[in-house]
């Protein structure tokens, strides 16, 4: 269980790092756009991101079983 958690955190850090290495100006533009969105919309985007993440983890768990 701990191995899976560490794997997940490691993969997130790799993807986040790749975004900053490959497209730093795009990250700045995205942050500006997010800053201009109302808080309610940002929360909705966050909830959708959580939902998609849960679906990915659930799907990976099913495939790995």
Secondary structure, 3 states (H helix, E strand, C coil): CHHHHHHHHHHHHHHHHHHHHHCHHHHHHHHHHHHHCCHHHHHHHHHHHHHHHHHHHHHHHHHHC
